[in-house]
Amino acid sequence: MALDFLAGCAGGVAGVLVGHPFDTVKVRLQVQNAEKPQYRGTLHCFQAIIKQESVLGLYKGLGSPLMGLTFINALVFGVQGNTLRALGQDSPLNQFLAGAAAGAIQCVICCPMELAKTRLQLQDVGPARTYKGSLDCLVQIYRHEGLRGINRGMVSTLLRETPSFGVYFLTYDVLTRAMGCEPDDRLLVPKLLLAGGTSGITSWLSTYPMDVVKSRLQADGLRGAPRYHGIVDCMRQSYQAEGWRVFTRGLASTLLRAFPVNAATFATVTVVLTYTRGAEAQLDSEAVPGSPATAAGPALAQPSSL
């Protein structure tokens, strides 16, 4: 279990560092005023943030995902593997169900973490800023709104994460098996990066409209009076004001982020698990002379087999 924890943390750190700038752009595009848009698109948003706030502006709210990644990755990879074993058969349906279970459970940490991240990404720079950091943001929200405020967007997060993680793990498992990923393969790392990146894109495409709703609900009331009374009301108002395209706002930056982030995450997790478990197997075989593990070498450790 310690190796699973280590691999999940390593993958999470890699993913957050690679993808956070894209996430900042995504959130700003999702919640900007349609009548007076501040940004013309993904590239313009990147340029405006760097010009006005420096490169560090792209990393606003970084502390929140880094703070929660230890618990989230331990939960996601641990729950997915345990659920798959409990289901008893490694089938495509069970891969989806195990991933969905992992996605649902990690919402307990993911929702408050993303709430803080969203608020920090949207706050003004300089002395006018409201929050000093992720923890201060959550403390202030709790003081003013209680537990209900901390869990704002929980239902929309659950509706996003549950199916998307099912698609996520299923796609990765199918692709790595189809490409014949093995530890002695010279192209192992490129294959893992391709499988992980593709899994991330597929996962986001499967539930992206709900992510737009979640961001709007979590940002509601930050600048002015609250507008939405819930998920359905948010969807209705957003559609009436901007049409169906509102539910694809920020999609380009999200997909640009999804490939490198999930490529880094899954490749890191798989490589760490494969070679740490291989080292363990070698030590065990040395302790027990004649063990076949020495000759066989490490097998590729899929995250789905945690």
N, C-alpha and C positions, 0 to 999 in steps of 0.2 A: 504493500500500500504506500510505503514511503517513496518508492520509485515512481509510482503513478502520480503522487503529489508533486514531486520534483519535476517530472516531465510536463505536467499541466501548467505549473508555474512558469517554467522556461518558455513554453509555447505562448502563454499569455503575455509575458513581457515582450517577446519578439513581435507579436501581433499588435499590441498597443502602441509600441514605439513606431512601427511602420505606418500604422493607419490613422493615428489620431488627427493629423492635419486634415485628412479627407473627411473625417467625421465632423470636425468643426465647420467646414464648408457646407456639408450636408445639412446640419442643423440650422445654420443661418439662412440657407436657401428655403428650407421648409417653413420657417416661421416668419419670414419677412412679409411686410404689408404688400398685398397685391396691387393696391391702388397707387402706392408710392414705393415701388421696389428699389431697394438700395443696391442690389447686384443684378447684372444682366445675365449672368450664367456662372458656370463653375469656374472657368478661367478668370473671369473678372473678379469673382469673389476672392479667389486666391490672391490675385494682385492687389486688391483693395486692402485685405487684411495685412499683408506684408508691408504695404506702403504706409498704412495708418498705425499699425501696432507692432511692426517688425515680425521676423520669423517666429518669435515667441508667442505672438498672437494666435498662431495656428495650433499651439500646444496649450491653450487655455483649457482648464478643467482636466488636465492630464492626471492630476493626483487622484481624482475620483476612481477612474478605471484601474489605475495601478494599485490603489488601496484595496479594491475589491477583487482583483484578479486571482489572488491566492485562494480565496474561498470559492470563487466561481469556477475556476478550472478544476479544483479538487472535487467539487460537486458534479460538474458536467461529465468529466471523464470517469469518475468513480461510479456515479449513478448509472451512466450509460452501460458500462461494463457489467455491473451487478444485475441490472435489469435484463440484459441480454442473456446472462447465465441463468437467471431465474426463469426466463421464458423457455429455456431448454433447447432451442434449435436456432442455428445461425441462418435465418432466412431473410429475404428482403423485407418482408412485413415486420419481422421482429427487429430488424435493424432500425426501421422507421419508428416503431413503438418505443424502443429503448432510447433513441435520440430524443423523441418527443417527451418522454418522462424526464430526461435530464434537463431539457429546456424549460419545462414547467417548474421544476423544483428550484432551479437557480434564479427564478424571477424574484424570490424573496430578497436576494442581495442585489440583483441586477436593477430592479426598479428604482430603489433609493439612490443607487450609484449613478444611474443615468439621469435621474432628476437633478442631482447636484451638478453633473457634467453639463447638462443643458443650460441650467441657470448661469453657470460660470462662463460658458461659451457666449452667452448673449449679453452679459453685463458690460457696462461702459468701462473704459480704461481710465486710469489715473485716480484722483481723489474721489471721483463720483462713484467708484465701484461700491457695490453693496456687500459683497462677500470677500473675505480674505483668502479663502481656500475651500476645499471640499468639505472638511469637517465643520468649519464655521458656517458654511451654507446649510448643511443638514441641521445643525444646532438651531440656527435662526428659523428655519422652516418649522422645526418641531415646537419652538417657543410660540410661534404665531398661529400655527395650524394643527399642532398635535400630530398623533400617529397617522391620522387621515391625510394630512399634508405630506408627510414623509412617503406615504404609499400612493401618492397621486399618479395615476396612469398605470396602476397595477393590473387592472383587467385588460387594458389594451396591450400591455407588455406580455401578459400571459397568452393572449390571442396571437401575438406575433411570434413569441419564442417557441411555443409548443410545436406547431407544425414545421417551423423553419429549422429547428434542430433535428427533427425527424428526417427532413430532406437532406440536411447537412451531412449527417453521419451515413445515411444510406448512399448518397452520391459518392462520398469518399471511399467507402468500402467497395462499391461496385467498380470504380475506376482503378483503384490500386490492384484489385484482383484481375481486372481485364488487361492491365498493362504488365502483369507478371512481376510486380515489385518484389525483389529479393535482396538480402543484405550484400551479396557478392556482385550485384548488377552494377556495372560502371555508370549507368545512367540513373541510378537509384534516386539521387537527390533531385535532378530535374523532373523525374516522374512524380515524386512526392509533391514537389512544388506545383506541378500542373494539376494533380488530383486535388490538392488542398485549395488552390485558387479557384478551380472550377466549382468545387463544392460550395465555396463561399458565395460565388455569383448566383448559383442555382438557389441557394438558401434565401438570399435577399430577394430575388425575383418572386419567390413563392409567397412572400408576405409583406412586400414593401408598402402598399397602401396603408396597412395598419401601423407601420412605423411613422408615417406622416401624421396620422391621428395621434399617436402617442406623444410625439414631439410637441404638437400643438396643445395638447392637454397639459403637459408638464410646463410649458412656457406661458400658459394662459394666466393673465393677471399680473405678469411681471412688469408690463408696461401698460398701465391703464386698468380699467375695470375688467373682471373676468367676463368672457363671452360665451363659454360653452357650459352646458349642463350635463354633459356626458358624451360617450362615444358616438351614439347615434346622432345627437344634436350637433356635434363637431363635424361629422361627416356630411350632414345635411347643409349646415351653414357654409362649409368649405365648398361643397359642390355648387350650391346656388350662387356663390360669389365668384368662383373661378372656373367652374366646369370640371370635367373628369381629369384634366391635366394636372390639377392640384395634387392628385394622389401619386404623381410621378415626379413631383418637384424634388430636386436634389438627387434623383436616381443616377445621373451620370457620375457625380462625385462618389456616390455610394459604391457603384460598380468598379470605379477606378480604385477605390480603397479595398473593396472586397477581395480582389485577386491577390495582391501582395500580402495583405494581412493574414488571410487564411492559408495562403501558401506557406508563409513563415510559421504560422501557428502549428499546422498539422505536420509539416516537415520536421520541425523542432521536436514536437512530442514523439513522433514515430522514431526518429533517429535516437533520441535520448533513451526511450524505452528499449529499443532494439539492442543497443550496445551495453547498456547497464545490465539488462537481463542476460545478455550474452556473457558478460563478465561474471555475473553470479553463477551461471550454469558452468562456466569453466572452473570456478573455485569449488563448486560442488563435486565436479568430476575428479578434481585433484584429491579431494578428501575421500572419495570413494573410487579406488582404482578399478579400471575396467568399465567405467560408466561410458555409454555411447555418446554422451553430450559433447565430449571433447572432440571427437571426430566430426560430428555434425555441424558444430559452430552455431552461432546465433541465428535464430529464425526471425524474420521480420515481425516485429510486435505491432500489430494494428491497434490503434486507439480503441477500436470496437471490441478488443479482446481483453480490456483492462479488468 
